[in-house]
Amino acid sequence: MGVQGFTPFLQKFFPDVLKLFPNRLEALRGKTIVIDGTLITQRFHYIENESPHQHVARWYNLARQLRKYEVNTICVFDGKQRNEAKANEAQRRRKAMELARTRGSLEEERFQRLHSLSESLLQLRDAAAQTRSEIGQALKASTDDTSSQVLLDQKVDELREISAQTTEEVAAPQEEAKQDTPLTPIPEAAAPEKAEMNIAQLAEQLNLLHLNYKATTAKLASIPALQDGVSAIPGETTQTMTKTQYQLTCEEGKLWEYVANAQNSLLSGGSDVTQQELDSMLNRSYAMTTSFRRRNNTPTSTTYSESKEILGAMGILCIDATGAVEGEALASSIVLSGHADYVATEDTDVLAYGAPMIRNLTGYEDPLLVISGTEVRETLELDQSAYLDFVLLLGTDFSQRIKNLGPVKALSLIKEHKSIEGVLDSIANQPRYTLKLPRDAYLAQVNIAREVFRTLPPPPSPESLQKLEADDDLAKEILAKYAVERYAIDDIAESEALAGNLFSDNPAAG
């Protein structure tokens, strides 16, 4: 999201344009900020917590802190239509979400499989030595049976069909979040005694679990990789998640090798070391599964309407951008027209518009970071046209990056050739730098991006930007309606107001 790698580039080569406010909101006293409501709502939504309405409580606490430090606030949200210029980016994100959903489904299947394996092995540990030996022999014979491969092939086909269905579902608009099927809790102690399975049943269950593992492995191997480091989930790269799942799959494979061997210690009395490894895998799979579930459960229209409801009660004006206008574009327009001082967002597109932005508004542990688009342009010693082309060379939601053309080289080329067309002419005979599209198609993309960033939406009239009156009683009623009223504390530090754990408890306890 935003201009790719812009902030790290500035931090390394032009650190003076990054202004830090260690005292955070105190430094904004008397100022007016325009918050990117869509992005901040998403941030609040994805924070790990038990409450489905945590965004309401977090907006309430942020609004209260802004009032405490006398920071005037306007909140803007994206329009309902999607900008056609972002069609490629939207398609990329759909594919990334599809990949994340598929991996999440596979990881949840792994968790359930490991949980069942753990319970089965507990039964083996309690069985007589002769019974363990017979089960081990039956399992090994079943594993060696060629019919297992036929079932495996059938299972892989079923998983591919499920994947195809997932693709169609992801492309459809999601209005309301689906109710998740609860995960089986990780057992902290041995479960109550159950009716013991007979030898054939237990051997068959272990065999089916092993078959399920092989099918899942085949499916993981068949998932197509996304190009250009596309993020499967917010905040993580596909490479990192693939590596994590691959590592866990390898560990599980070694475990199954032990289980399939009748002479293994698991089948001859149990191994504490191996059981610890299984417990470790179970916990990691559980953590990964819950992470996928949380991040795949995207905000809905209800999430945003609830956020606007509490913001209005707290006296913060909410404005919906019209049509396909992006929230950060409208926010930049409000600031550049003199109605506000800063745009509060993490989206560096704001710098392309030339507006000053504030980052880390919700990251209470870090100072606020202020960057002015105009100051950046002047520091880079570029005119407006060259500056915008430099930004587009870095890569945005509207324009792709040229392979192997980093920000330092891009800046040098723009200073020398003044435009992207000039840069393309200069690198035409250098195979190191390659376009991912034909030149004409790339330039068409660039021209659309230029038009987007040069055409700000008109700001609202000054009359429509008047501050609202807060209604604290209504705000507390809203908190009660969404069952987060217990978090309404009269005097709370900013660090507590925006802390990661909404209810300051331990979700793992009990």
Buried (B, 14 or more C-beta within 10 A) or exposed (E): BBBBBBBEBBEEEBEEBBBEBEEBBBBBEEBBBBBBBBBBBBBBBBBBBEBBBBBBBBBBBBBBBBBBBEBBBBBBBBBEEBBEBBEBBBEBBEBBBBBBBBBBBBBBBBBBBBBBBBBBBBBBBEBEEEBBBBBBBBBBEBBEEEEBEEBBEEBBEEBEEEBEEBEEEBEEEBEEBEEEEEBEEBEEEEEEEEEEBEBEEBBBBBBBBBBBBBBBBBBBEEBEEBEEEBBBBBEBBBBBBBEBBEEBBEBBEEBBEBBBBBEBBBBBEBBEEBBEBBBEBBEBBBBBBBBBBBBBBBBBEEBBEBBBBBBBBBBBBBBBBEEBBBBBBBBBBBBBEEBBBBBBBBBBBBBBBBBBBBBBBBBBEEBBBBBBBBBBBEBBEBEEEBBBBBBBBBBBBBBBBBEEBEBEBBBEBBEEBBBBEBBBEEBEEEEEBEBEEEEEEBBEBBEBBBEBBEEBBEBBEEEEBEEBEBBEEBBBEBBEBBEBBEBBEEEBEBEBBBBEBBBEEEEEEE
